[in-house]
Amino acid sequence: MGSVAVLVVLLAAALGVFEVTMQPSGDERTGLAVLFVAMAGGTALLGWLLARRMDRFRSLQTASTVMAIAAIAAVAIAVGAAARLMFIQPHDLQLLTVVLGFGVGLGVVLAATLARGLTADLHRIESAAGRIAEGDFAVRTGVTRQDELGSTAAAVDNMATRLADAEEERQANDMARRNFLAAVGHDLRSPLAAMQAAVEALEDGLSPDPQRYLESMKSDLGAMSSLVDDLFLLSTIEAGKLDFEREPVDLAELVDESIEALRPVAAKKAVEIEFAADGSVAAIGGPAALGRVIRNLLANAIRFTPDGSSVVVTVAGGDAASVSVTDEGPGFPPEMVDEAFERFVTGDPSRSRRNGGAGLGLAIARGIVTAHGGRIWAEAGPGGTVGFAIPTHG
């Protein structure tokens, strides 16, 4: 309907210009009006036919060439009809016909040339899209244009880049997940094996000290229970369902309580825990949740620091209340600093086996600190340093 309206406007404009500039007689006006109406009707019919059959062409180059021929033919017919109206001599009319035919041929060649480049770019985009569908995310279209086709090519290239990044992330997550499951399996298998051996010894009456075996089994059950609790807490954090009451807390007091709770663990390795604080350091948060974060960081430091060394815990106030824990171990490799708090990341798997733990502590700590509106960080070694900061007011 839009094309018909444009044709009507063009017809009216052409007749108006002819009326103003030529001041025709009645016969001339009628003849030209009939000619223009016939040409407009023929153009509308031709456009309708081409539009209905355009999708049947097997090549965009063919479709573009046909459209160009139709447009040039319309111009040639208009010029030829005008020549007849001007009563041009037969010799001159023949010459004009030859020139128009040559012009139509040149137009067809030009249209085919332009359509060939357009078709080649479309083939590049089609080929790239097909290879992307087959999993080749490194392919690019190689098409650089300023039109809609160029925008389509850029979108395909951007899609390939995003898919490549997603595939790389998926592979990294799969590797980290396998390491995580291996660590969890190790932490479950060891106490289970110890408990099975203890139960068999008790059943066979081979245990010289049954009470000691029962204490060992109780310790193993506690380790398994703690691991299950960690897994449940991490899943709660990942689901965004961590809930705690916000209230004024003294971070220095929470750190002191955590140090006292873990001092026996540190004593087994002859590790000295040093504590430095600027008096009371007020903050807003959940005491139990923040205590969990501090214990996780402190337990990690004790686990990885050498025997007979020290762990330093610092608490500071200011715009935000912060806690940092530093040990004398190897610390984080530079490439792991940004990934230390990711889920499923356990760092060096062999180190995790030697020291125990499935690598859940830092992931849990990040989730709790983030829920408090704070931030957590790690620094590259030597010496392991992990800290967090939370708002001092709600």
LUMRORO-877529 format. One line per 2 residues: number of its first residue (from 0); their letters; for each residue x, y, z of N, C-alpha, C. Coordinates in steps of 0.1 Angstrom, whole numbers. Layout:
<sites>
NUM	A	X Y Z X Y Z X Y Z | ...
</sites>
This chain:
<sites>
0	MG	8 -12 0 0 0 0 9 12 0 | 20 12 7 29 23 7 35 27 -7
2	SV	38 16 -15 43 19 -28 33 25 -37 | 20 21 -36 10 27 -44 8 42 -41
4	AV	9 45 -28 8 59 -24 19 67 -30 | 31 62 -30 43 69 -35 41 71 -50
6	LV	36 61 -57 33 62 -72 23 73 -75 | 12 74 -66 2 84 -68 8 98 -66
8	VL	17 100 -56 23 112 -53 33 116 -65 | 40 107 -70 49 109 -82 41 113 -94
10	LA	30 106 -96 22 109 -108 16 124 -107 | 11 127 -95 6 141 -93 17 151 -95
12	AA	29 149 -89 40 158 -90 44 160 -105 | 45 149 -112 50 150 -126 40 158 -134
14	LG	27 155 -133 17 163 -140 17 177 -136 | 19 180 -123 20 194 -119 31 201 -125
16	VF	43 195 -125 55 202 -131 52 204 -146 | 47 194 -153 44 195 -167 34 207 -170
18	EV	24 208 -161 14 219 -163 20 232 -161 | 29 234 -151 35 247 -148 45 251 -158
20	TM	54 242 -162 65 245 -171 61 245 -186 | 52 237 -190 50 235 -204 37 243 -209
22	QP	28 245 -200 15 251 -203 9 244 -215 | 6 231 -214 1 223 -225 -13 226 -229
24	SG	-16 222 -242 -30 223 -247 -38 212 -241 | -50 212 -244 -59 201 -239 -55 187 -243
26	DE	-52 186 -256 -48 173 -261 -35 168 -255 | -25 177 -254 -13 173 -248 -14 169 -233
28	RT	-23 177 -226 -25 173 -213 -31 160 -211 | -41 157 -220 -48 144 -219 -38 132 -223
30	GL	-31 134 -233 -21 124 -238 -11 121 -228 | -5 131 -222 5 129 -212 0 122 -199
32	AV	-13 126 -195 -19 120 -184 -21 106 -186 | -26 102 -198 -29 88 -201 -15 80 -200
34	LF	-5 86 -206 8 79 -206 14 77 -192 | 13 88 -184 18 87 -170 10 77 -162
36	VA	-3 77 -164 -11 67 -156 -8 53 -161 | -6 51 -174 -3 37 -179 10 33 -173
38	MA	20 42 -173 34 38 -168 33 35 -153 | 26 43 -146 24 41 -131 18 28 -128
40	GG	7 25 -136 0 12 -134 9 0 -138 | 17 2 -149 26 -9 -153 36 -11 -142
42	TA	42 0 -137 52 -2 -126 46 -8 -114 | 34 -5 -110 28 -11 -98 26 -26 -100
44	LL	21 -30 -113 19 -44 -115 32 -52 -115 | 42 -46 -122 55 -52 -122 61 -54 -108
46	GW	60 -44 -100 65 -44 -86 58 -55 -78 | 45 -56 -80 37 -66 -73 41 -80 -77
48	LL	43 -82 -90 48 -96 -95 61 -99 -89 | 71 -90 -90 84 -92 -85 84 -95 -70
50	AR	76 -88 -63 76 -90 -48 71 -104 -45 | 61 -109 -52 56 -122 -50 65 -133 -53
52	RM	74 -131 -63 83 -141 -67 98 -139 -63 | 101 -129 -56 115 -126 -52 121 -137 -43
54	DR	113 -143 -35 118 -153 -26 121 -167 -33 | 117 -168 -46 119 -180 -53 133 -180 -60
56	FR	139 -169 -61 153 -168 -67 163 -176 -58 | 172 -183 -64 182 -191 -56 194 -183 -52
58	SL	195 -171 -58 207 -163 -55 202 -148 -53 | 208 -141 -43 205 -127 -41 211 -119 -53
60	QT	222 -124 -59 227 -117 -71 217 -117 -82 | 210 -128 -85 200 -129 -95 188 -119 -92
62	AS	184 -120 -79 173 -111 -75 176 -96 -77 | 189 -93 -73 193 -79 -74 194 -74 -89
64	TV	199 -83 -97 200 -80 -111 186 -78 -118 | 177 -87 -114 163 -86 -120 157 -73 -115
66	MA	159 -69 -103 153 -56 -98 159 -45 -106 | 173 -45 -108 179 -34 -115 174 -33 -129
68	IA	173 -45 -136 168 -45 -150 154 -39 -150 | 145 -43 -141 132 -37 -141 132 -22 -139
70	AI	140 -17 -130 141 -3 -128 146 5 -140 | 157 -1 -146 162 5 -158 152 5 -170
72	AA	145 -6 -171 135 -8 -182 124 3 -180 | 120 5 -167 110 16 -165 115 29 -170
74	VA	127 32 -167 133 45 -172 134 46 -187 | 138 35 -193 139 34 -208 126 36 -214
76	IA	116 29 -209 102 31 -214 97 45 -213 | 100 51 -202 96 65 -200 103 75 -210
78	VG	116 72 -212 123 81 -222 118 78 -236 | 115 66 -240 111 63 -253 97 68 -255
80	AA	88 68 -245 75 73 -247 75 88 -248 | 84 95 -241 86 109 -242 91 113 -256
82	AR	100 105 -261 105 108 -275 94 107 -285 | 85 98 -284 74 97 -294 65 109 -292
84	LM	63 113 -280 54 125 -279 60 137 -285 | 73 138 -285 80 150 -291 81 149 -306
86	FI	75 138 -312 75 137 -326 89 137 -332 | 99 130 -326 112 129 -331 112 121 -344
88	QP	121 125 -353 123 119 -366 126 104 -364 | 122 95 -373 125 81 -372 140 78 -370
90	HD	148 85 -378 163 83 -377 168 86 -362 | 163 97 -357 167 101 -344 161 92 -333
92	LQ	149 87 -336 143 77 -327 150 64 -326 | 155 60 -338 163 47 -338 176 49 -330
94	LL	183 61 -332 195 64 -325 192 64 -310 | 181 70 -306 178 70 -292 175 56 -286
96	TV	169 48 -294 166 34 -290 179 27 -288 | 189 28 -297 202 21 -296 209 26 -283
98	VL	209 39 -281 216 45 -269 209 40 -257 | 195 39 -256 188 34 -245 191 20 -242
100	GF	192 12 -253 195 -2 -251 209 -4 -246 | 219 4 -251 232 3 -246 233 7 -231
102	GV	225 18 -227 224 22 -213 218 11 -204 | 208 4 -210 202 -7 -202 213 -18 -200
104	GL	221 -21 -210 231 -31 -208 241 -27 -198 | 246 -14 -198 255 -9 -189 249 -10 -174
106	GV	237 -7 -173 230 -7 -160 230 -22 -155 | 227 -31 -164 227 -45 -159 241 -50 -155
108	VL	251 -46 -162 265 -50 -158 268 -44 -145 | 265 -31 -143 268 -25 -130 260 -31 -118
110	AA	247 -34 -121 239 -41 -110 245 -55 -107 | 249 -62 -117 254 -76 -115 267 -75 -107
112	TL	276 -65 -110 288 -63 -103 286 -60 -88 | 277 -50 -86 274 -47 -72 268 -59 -64
114	AR	259 -66 -71 252 -77 -65 262 -88 -62 | 272 -90 -70 282 -100 -68 290 -98 -55
116	GL	294 -86 -52 300 -83 -39 291 -85 -27 | 278 -81 -29 269 -83 -18 267 -98 -16
118	TA	266 -106 -26 264 -120 -25 276 -127 -18 | 288 -122 -22 300 -128 -16 300 -125 -1
120	DL	297 -113 3 296 -110 18 286 -119 25 | 275 -121 18 264 -129 25 269 -144 26
122	HR	276 -149 16 282 -162 17 292 -163 28 | 300 -153 30 309 -153 42 302 -154 55
124	IE	291 -146 56 283 -146 69 277 -160 70 | 272 -165 59 265 -178 60 275 -189 64
126	SA	287 -189 58 297 -199 61 302 -198 76 | 304 -185 80 308 -183 94 297 -188 104
128	AG	285 -185 101 274 -190 110 273 -205 110 | 275 -212 99 275 -226 98 286 -232 107
130	RI	298 -226 106 309 -232 114 308 -229 129 | 301 -218 132 298 -215 146 288 -226 151
132	AE	278 -229 143 269 -239 147 275 -253 149 | 286 -255 142 294 -268 144 303 -268 156
134	GD	305 -256 162 313 -255 174 326 -248 172 | 329 -242 160 341 -235 157 339 -220 161
136	FA	342 -217 173 340 -203 178 351 -194 175 | 362 -199 169 373 -190 165 370 -183 151
138	VR	361 -188 144 358 -182 130 352 -168 131 | 356 -160 121 350 -147 120 345 -144 105
140	TG	336 -136 103 330 -134 90 340 -127 81 | 348 -117 86 357 -110 78 350 -99 69
142	VT	338 -96 72 330 -86 65 330 -73 72 | 334 -62 66 334 -49 72 326 -40 63
144	RQ	315 -36 67 306 -27 59 299 -17 69 | 294 -7 63 287 3 71 272 2 71
146	DE	267 -8 63 252 -9 61 247 -20 70 | 234 -24 68 228 -34 76 235 -48 75
148	LG	240 -51 64 248 -63 62 260 -63 71 | 267 -52 72 278 -50 81 274 -52 95
150	ST	263 -47 99 258 -48 113 255 -63 116 | 249 -70 106 247 -84 108 260 -92 110
152	AA	270 -89 101 283 -95 103 289 -93 116 | 288 -80 121 294 -77 134 286 -84 145
154	AV	273 -86 144 266 -93 154 270 -108 154 | 272 -114 142 277 -128 142 291 -129 148
156	DN	300 -120 145 313 -120 151 312 -119 166 | 304 -110 171 302 -108 185 296 -120 192
158	MA	287 -127 185 281 -139 190 292 -150 192 | 301 -151 181 312 -161 182 321 -158 194
160	TR	324 -145 196 333 -141 207 327 -145 220 | 314 -142 222 307 -145 234 306 -160 237
162	LA	304 -168 226 303 -182 227 317 -188 231 | 327 -182 225 341 -187 228 344 -184 243
164	DA	340 -172 248 342 -169 262 334 -178 271 | 322 -181 267 313 -190 275 319 -204 275
166	EE	324 -209 264 330 -222 263 342 -223 272 | 351 -213 271 363 -213 280 359 -213 295
168	ER	349 -205 298 344 -204 312 338 -218 316 | 331 -224 307 325 -237 310 336 -248 313
170	QA	346 -248 304 357 -257 306 364 -255 319 | 366 -242 323 373 -239 335 364 -243 347
172	ND	351 -241 346 342 -245 357 342 -260 358 | 342 -267 347 342 -282 347 354 -287 354
174	MA	366 -281 351 378 -285 357 378 -282 372 | 374 -270 376 373 -267 390 363 -275 397
176	RR	352 -279 391 342 -287 397 347 -301 400 | 355 -306 390 361 -320 392 371 -319 404
178	NF	379 -309 404 388 -308 415 380 -307 429 | 370 -299 429 361 -297 441 355 -311 445
180	LA	349 -318 436 343 -331 439 354 -341 444 | 366 -340 438 377 -349 442 381 -345 457
182	AV	381 -332 460 385 -328 473 374 -332 483 | 361 -330 480 351 -335 489 351 -350 491
184	GH	353 -357 480 353 -372 481 365 -376 490 | 376 -369 489 388 -373 497 384 -370 512
186	DL	378 -359 515 375 -355 528 364 -364 534 | 355 -370 526 345 -380 531 351 -394 532
188	RS	360 -397 522 365 -411 522 374 -414 534 | 382 -404 537 392 -406 548 386 -409 561
190	PL	376 -401 566 370 -405 579 361 -417 578 | 355 -419 566 347 -432 565 355 -444 566
192	AA	367 -443 559 376 -455 560 381 -457 574 | 384 -446 581 389 -448 595 378 -453 604
194	MQ	365 -448 602 354 -453 610 351 -468 607 | 352 -472 594 350 -486 591 360 -495 597
196	AA	373 -490 597 383 -498 603 381 -499 619 | 377 -488 625 374 -488 639 363 -497 643
198	VE	352 -497 635 340 -505 637 344 -520 636 | 352 -524 626 356 -538 624 365 -542 635
200	AL	373 -533 640 382 -537 651 374 -539 664 | 364 -531 666 355 -532 678 347 -545 677
202	ED	342 -548 664 334 -560 663 342 -573 665 | 354 -572 661 363 -584 662 370 -585 676
204	GL	367 -575 684 373 -575 697 388 -573 697 | 393 -567 687 408 -565 685 413 -552 690
206	SP	404 -543 695 408 -530 700 413 -530 714 | 425 -527 717 430 -527 731 424 -516 739
208	DP	419 -505 733 413 -494 740 400 -490 733 | 389 -496 735 377 -493 728 373 -478 730
210	QR	375 -472 741 371 -458 743 379 -449 734 | 392 -452 731 400 -444 722 394 -445 708
212	YL	390 -457 704 384 -459 691 371 -451 690 | 363 -451 700 350 -444 700 353 -429 699
214	ES	363 -424 706 366 -410 705 371 -406 691 | 378 -415 684 383 -413 671 371 -413 661
216	MK	361 -422 663 349 -422 655 341 -409 657 | 340 -405 669 333 -392 672 340 -381 665
218	SD	353 -380 665 360 -370 658 358 -370 643 | 358 -382 637 355 -384 623 341 -380 619
220	LG	331 -383 627 318 -379 625 316 -364 626 | 324 -358 635 323 -343 636 329 -337 623
222	AM	340 -342 618 345 -337 605 336 -338 594 | 329 -350 593 319 -352 582 308 -342 583
224	SS	303 -341 596 292 -332 598 295 -317 595 | 308 -313 598 312 -300 595 312 -298 580
226	LV	317 -308 572 318 -307 558 304 -306 552 | 294 -314 557 280 -313 552 274 -299 555
228	DD	277 -294 567 272 -281 570 278 -270 561 | 291 -272 557 297 -262 548 290 -263 534
230	LF	288 -275 530 281 -276 517 267 -270 517 | 260 -273 528 246 -267 529 247 -252 529
232	LL	256 -246 537 257 -232 538 261 -226 524 | 270 -232 517 275 -227 504 263 -227 494
234	ST	255 -238 495 243 -238 486 233 -227 489 | 232 -225 502 223 -214 507 228 -200 502
236	IE	241 -198 503 246 -185 498 245 -184 483 | 248 -195 475 246 -195 461 232 -192 456
238	AG	222 -197 464 208 -195 461 203 -181 465 | 212 -173 472 208 -160 476 198 -160 488
240	KL	198 -170 496 189 -172 507 195 -171 521 | 208 -165 521 214 -164 534 207 -153 542
242	DF	203 -157 554 196 -148 562 202 -146 576 | 203 -134 581 209 -131 594 204 -118 599
244	ER	204 -116 612 200 -104 618 211 -94 619 | 209 -81 614 219 -71 614 218 -63 627
246	EP	230 -62 634 230 -55 646 244 -49 648 | 246 -40 657 260 -35 660 269 -46 666
248	VD	280 -47 660 290 -57 665 304 -50 667 | 312 -57 675 326 -52 677 335 -63 670
250	LA	340 -59 659 349 -68 651 361 -73 659 | 366 -64 667 378 -67 675 374 -79 685
252	EL	362 -77 691 358 -88 701 356 -101 693 | 349 -100 681 347 -113 674 360 -119 670
254	VD	370 -112 666 383 -117 663 390 -124 675 | 389 -117 686 395 -122 699 388 -136 702
256	ES	375 -137 701 368 -149 704 372 -160 694 | 374 -157 681 378 -167 671 392 -172 674
258	IE	401 -162 678 415 -166 682 415 -176 693 | 407 -173 703 406 -182 715 401 -196 711
260	AL	391 -196 702 386 -209 698 396 -217 690 | 404 -211 682 414 -218 674 428 -219 679
262	RP	430 -214 691 443 -214 697 448 -228 699 | 440 -238 704 444 -252 705 449 -258 692
264	VA	442 -254 681 446 -259 668 460 -254 664 | 462 -241 667 475 -235 664 486 -241 673
266	AK	482 -244 685 493 -249 694 498 -263 689 | 490 -271 683 495 -284 678 506 -282 667
268	KA	506 -270 661 517 -267 651 527 -258 656 | 526 -254 669 534 -244 675 534 -231 668
270	VE	522 -227 663 519 -215 656 515 -204 666 | 521 -193 666 518 -182 674 508 -172 667
272	IE	497 -169 674 487 -160 668 489 -146 674 | 492 -136 666 494 -122 670 482 -114 666
274	FA	477 -106 675 465 -98 673 467 -83 676 | 464 -75 666 465 -61 667 452 -54 663
276	AD	447 -45 672 435 -38 669 435 -24 674 | 428 -15 668 426 -1 673 415 0 683
278	GS	416 -8 694 405 -8 704 393 -14 698 | 381 -10 702 369 -15 697 367 -10 682
280	VA	362 -19 673 360 -15 659 345 -19 657 | 337 -9 656 322 -11 654 319 -13 640
282	AI	309 -22 638 304 -24 624 289 -29 626 | 283 -31 614 269 -36 614 268 -49 607
284	GG	263 -59 613 262 -72 607 257 -83 616 | 258 -95 611 254 -107 619 266 -113 627
286	PA	266 -113 640 278 -117 648 282 -132 644 | 272 -141 643 275 -155 640 281 -156 626
288	AL	275 -149 617 280 -150 603 294 -144 601 | 296 -133 607 310 -127 607 320 -135 614
290	GR	316 -141 626 325 -150 633 329 -161 624 | 319 -166 616 322 -178 607 333 -173 597
292	VI	332 -161 592 342 -156 582 356 -156 589 | 356 -150 600 369 -148 607 376 -162 610
294	RN	368 -171 615 373 -184 618 378 -191 606 | 370 -190 594 375 -196 582 388 -191 578
296	LL	390 -177 578 403 -171 574 414 -175 583 | 411 -175 596 421 -179 606 425 -193 605
298	AN	415 -202 603 418 -217 602 427 -219 589 | 423 -212 578 431 -214 566 446 -210 568
300	AI	448 -198 575 461 -193 578 469 -203 586 | 463 -209 597 469 -219 605 473 -231 597
302	RF	464 -235 589 466 -248 581 478 -247 572 | 480 -235 565 490 -234 555 503 -227 560
304	TP	503 -222 572 516 -216 576 525 -227 581 | 538 -225 580 547 -235 585 547 -237 600
306	DG	550 -249 605 550 -252 619 560 -242 626 | 557 -237 637 566 -229 645 566 -214 640
308	SS	558 -211 630 557 -197 625 546 -189 632 | 542 -178 627 531 -170 633 521 -166 623
310	VV	509 -162 628 498 -157 621 494 -143 627 | 493 -133 619 490 -120 624 476 -116 619
312	VT	468 -112 629 454 -107 626 453 -93 630 | 449 -84 620 448 -70 622 434 -65 620
314	VA	429 -57 630 415 -52 629 417 -36 629 | 410 -30 619 411 -15 618 397 -9 615
316	GG	395 3 620 383 10 617 385 21 607 | 375 30 606 376 41 596 363 41 588
318	DA	364 44 575 352 45 567 345 31 566 | 353 21 567 348 7 568 356 -1 578
320	AS	350 -10 585 357 -19 594 363 -30 587 | 376 -33 589 383 -43 582 391 -53 591
322	VS	392 -65 586 400 -75 592 409 -81 582 | 422 -83 585 432 -90 576 439 -100 584
324	VT	442 -112 577 449 -123 583 461 -126 574 | 473 -126 580 485 -129 573 493 -140 579
326	DE	497 -150 571 505 -161 576 518 -161 569 | 527 -170 572 541 -171 567 542 -182 557
328	GP	531 -187 551 531 -197 541 534 -192 528 | 533 -201 517 537 -196 504 527 -186 498
330	GF	515 -185 503 506 -175 498 499 -180 485 | 492 -170 479 485 -173 467 493 -170 455
332	PP	494 -179 445 500 -176 432 493 -163 426 | 501 -155 419 495 -143 413 483 -146 404
334	EM	483 -157 397 472 -160 388 460 -165 395 | 461 -168 408 450 -173 416 443 -163 424
336	VD	449 -151 426 444 -141 435 429 -137 431 | 427 -135 418 413 -131 414 403 -143 415
338	EA	408 -155 416 399 -167 416 398 -173 429 | 405 -168 439 406 -175 452 393 -178 458
340	FE	383 -169 456 370 -169 463 359 -175 454 | 363 -180 442 353 -186 434 348 -200 439
342	RF	336 -203 437 331 -216 441 339 -227 432 | 341 -238 438 348 -250 433 363 -248 431
344	VT	368 -236 434 382 -233 433 389 -237 446 | 399 -247 444 406 -251 456 421 -248 455
346	GD	425 -241 445 439 -237 444 447 -250 439 | 458 -253 446 466 -264 443 460 -277 449
348	PS	455 -286 440 449 -298 446 458 -306 455 | 470 -307 452 479 -315 460 481 -309 474
350	RS	481 -295 474 482 -288 487 469 -291 495 | 458 -291 488 445 -294 495 445 -307 501
352	RR	451 -318 494 452 -331 500 460 -332 512 | 472 -325 511 481 -326 523 475 -319 535
354	NG	468 -308 533 464 -300 545 449 -302 548 | 442 -309 540 428 -312 543 419 -300 538
356	GA	406 -302 537 397 -291 533 394 -292 518 | 381 -289 515 377 -290 501 376 -277 495
358	GL	382 -267 501 382 -254 495 369 -246 496 | 361 -249 506 349 -242 507 350 -229 516
360	GL	360 -228 524 361 -218 534 360 -204 527 | 369 -201 517 369 -188 511 357 -185 503
362	AI	351 -195 497 338 -192 490 327 -189 499 | 326 -195 511 317 -192 521 319 -178 526
364	AR	332 -175 529 335 -162 534 331 -151 525 | 334 -153 512 330 -142 502 315 -140 502
366	GI	307 -151 502 293 -150 502 287 -143 514 | 293 -145 526 288 -138 538 292 -123 538
368	VT	305 -121 534 309 -107 533 301 -99 523 | 298 -105 511 291 -98 501 276 -95 506
370	AH	271 -105 513 257 -103 519 257 -91 529 | 268 -88 535 269 -77 544 272 -63 536
372	GG	273 -64 523 276 -52 515 291 -48 516 | 299 -58 519 313 -55 520 321 -61 508
374	RI	334 -62 510 343 -68 499 354 -76 506 | 359 -86 499 369 -95 504 380 -96 494
376	WA	392 -97 498 403 -97 489 414 -107 494 | 423 -110 484 435 -118 487 447 -111 481
378	EA	459 -113 486 471 -108 481 480 -119 477 | 488 -116 467 498 -127 462 509 -128 472
380	GP	515 -141 472 526 -144 481 539 -137 477 | 549 -140 484 550 -149 496 543 -144 508
382	GG	538 -153 516 530 -149 527 516 -148 523 | 507 -156 529 493 -155 526 486 -144 533
384	TV	479 -135 526 471 -124 532 457 -124 526 | 448 -125 535 433 -124 531 427 -114 540
386	GF	418 -106 535 411 -96 544 398 -93 538 | 390 -86 547 376 -82 543 373 -69 550
388	AI	364 -62 544 359 -49 550 344 -48 548 | 337 -43 559 322 -42 558 319 -28 563
390	PT	307 -23 560 303 -10 564 302 -9 579 | 305 3 584 304 6 598 290 10 603
392	HG	281 12 593 268 16 597 258 10 586 | 245 9 590 236 3 581 231 12 570
</sites>
